[in-house]
Amino acid sequence: MRLRRRFVPLALVATAGLQACAPPQSAKPAEAPSASAPSNVEAPAAADSAPRAAATTASATSWPAIAASTLLDRHAPSEARAAAFAAFQSDAFERVAVIVRRADSKGADTVIRGLCTFSYLEGAAEPRNAGNDGEWTLLRALHRKDGDEAGTLALLDLTMPSESVERERAAVVAWVDGSSDRGLVRAGRRARVAIDRVGLCPTVVAVTALEGALRDHLASALALRNQQASASAEGLANDEAREALKAFTLAPLGLVAGRLLQGDLQGAKKLVAEPSVGAFVHPAILEALNRLDATPTATEYAALALTLRIVVERDSRHRDAGLERVVELASARLAREAQVLQPTAPETTLLAARIFAALGLGAIGVPMLDPVATQTREHDWLREALLIVLGAEGEAAARADRRDVERVLAAGQSVLEAVSKQGVPTNGIEVWRARAMAGEAALRDGDGASAEAHFRALVPVPHEVAVPLARLEAAGGKPQDALARIDALGGGDGASAPERAVYTCEIAAFAQLAEGDARCRAALDAVLGARALWNDRESGKSDRLLARVLLRFEGGLEPALRALDRAFASTRKANADVSFVVGQAIGAALVSDDPQALGRWLERASELDADDLVYFGAWAESLLQRHAGANDEFSAQLRRAQPRSTWVKVLQASLAGHDPQRLRKLARFGAERAEADFYVGLHAWAQHDDEAARVHFTTMRSHRALDLMEHGFAEGLLAGKPTLALPKDRVLP
């Protein structure tokens, strides 16, 4: 399944706002290679995410609630708080499993970081996950495959003890310790692993190990420096010189951040009093630490948190991704203490909420903003709160975590309402984007009804939302409403006009409207005109659009494949992702029911990522089976493929065993259920059971999972052979 993402700019803008905002000092590749359904925005594809089992198409209100108020209330009864943490941790493990199902380790890592951080900061029981869980086994394997020993150790910290886990831990530690024969280099590697391990999942064991590793690193560097002071000393090796520099710049700050992460402010002050540490710590941090009393105020906590972040962001000596994460965790501890002392002060709540949201804890950080929304009329504060809400939602959307998107939206309602009612100038970051991102998350989850409800709640409907809403209307049996909505947008800019014309052609042709011929002729003219104007030789975009519209005409397959050949050549020449072109070509052959059209595209598919190969191979093999054909070499390669995604492995095994019904049993959420219906229908289609295939394709289409390429294929196979005559007066390249 190759995914489309329609609101990526909204998520990216919101996330950028989260990263940039600070309290005022005064106060399946992007454009889906579908033969039918269009894409609005080109952007990297992302993994699916959604609630499990029966909750797949439910609204957010039916999901298990996260008791943010109890989690944030340190005076709440211990039993209530323990129950809230148990629910919070269980929910996080479940979300990780869903994200990893698409082999998205980075999205899962964000949830893990948030889970571990909040549990550690609040002194809750450390989260532990069953060691035999398939998704977590896959996640550890992904980290090992990437050579990430620190990540592997952090994930093992979350795994219940067992003989196999301990054996795995020992192997990773041995690899870290045996990385070099030079003592300083070994110490440096251990230090970096310790830093990265804490950065992903701070636990008592990891944080304790951090200080030991950093002290060894710094001590080894100091010993080498003293040795080099001798007149008879030999010159430093390059790797030792680099390690010494890192030790003097990174280890002292890491030691201080580790103490602050533990809440040991006095211990941090003692650390910087040590000559071997304090001599290398930034003066601004020294000053902020020295200002702290035995009982720091909220202002002092907040000032130290900001100082840490500013030093890391502005001092190039401390540019290290792992160290930056540890400093961010320390800042979160300080900001949280400030927020506890002053839970209604805008300065402290904004700081804590922003840091928590950046750690993937938007559903807990955003509720902190309620006092800002309800008790202040300062536009600067409210605008800052809006940016945090949108940024937290964008961060959740970027990792395709629909449950978190919905929760952040619900938690941020007080801020959204306050900004709207008070007419706060938002500098172009509109409030409607919050609901639009929730609509996109529902759409990508296969929940078209919820997506449409989110989009329709926006009055008036923004232009950015109009096209996906129109496509939902068309898939819901309202093609005239869909065409009217797109027509109301006007011509648009030079880049969007041809795409909109193609949308209207596809909608009208599938619905067999009388205006379909005129719509598709106009779309063909628009795309041919764009080819003469666009400078897209490297992207091949106009040729991909041309192929889409040509497939709406009888006899359009051959010129469509020529267009895709050109797109493939230009995309490969630009060293860009060619998979969307290959998928579009194989999909064109499938929808056209023409195995001869596969041609060289099978060979091209063989060179792709294993996940893509499984999907594209499934389409090609079904087409060949329908015509009693086969390609043994391609089939063998398809069976040998080793996809990263758990779901794609399920798909691969089901297809290899000619048991697509297994997919329906194992599908966990909306998009997977839609896919399962498609592949059950495709299996029937390959066996010439066209009536059963039509039932399953219709069911798949009813999901309105418009981000799936398969949705477009289902439409194409339901529509059958095109009947529009290819204009003879057009010159086709």
Secondary structure, 3 states (H helix, E strand, C coil): CCECCCCHHHHHHHHHHHHHCCCCCCCCCCCCCCCCCCCCCCCCCCCCCCCCHHHHHCCHHHCCCCCHHHHHCCCCCHHHHHHHHHHHHHHHHHHHHHHHCCCCHHHHHHHHHHHHHHHHHCCCCCCCECCCCHHHHHHHHHHHHCCCHHHHHHHHHCECCCHHHHHHHHHHHHHHHCCCCCHHHHHHHHHHHHHHHHHHCCCHHHHHHHHHHHHHHHHHHHHHHHHHCCCCCCCCCHHHHHHHHHHHHHHHHHHHHHHHHCCCHHHHHHHHHCHHHHCCCCHHHHHHHHCCCCCCCHHHHHHHHHHHHHHHHHCHHHCCHHHHHHHHHHHHHHHHHHHHHCCCCHHHHHHHHHHHHHCCCHHHHHHHHHHHHHHCCCHHHHHHHHHHHHHHHHHHHHCCCHHHHHHHHHHCHHHHHHHHHCCCCCCCCCCHHHHHHHHHHHHHCCCHHHHHHHHHCCCCCCHHHHHHHHHHHHHCCCHHHHHHHHHCCCCCCCCHHHHHHHHHHHHHHHCCCCCHHHHHHHHHHHHHHHHHHCCCCCCCHHHHHHHHHHCCEECCHHHHHHHHHHHHHHHHHCCCCCHHHHHHHHHHHHHHCCHHHHCCHHHHHCCCCHHHHHHHHHHHHHHHHHCCCCCHHHHHHHHHCCCCCHHHHHHHHHHHCCCCHHHHHHCCCHHHHHHHHHHHHHHHHHCCCHHHHHHHHHHHHHCCCCCEHHHHHHHHHHHCCCCEECCCCCCCC
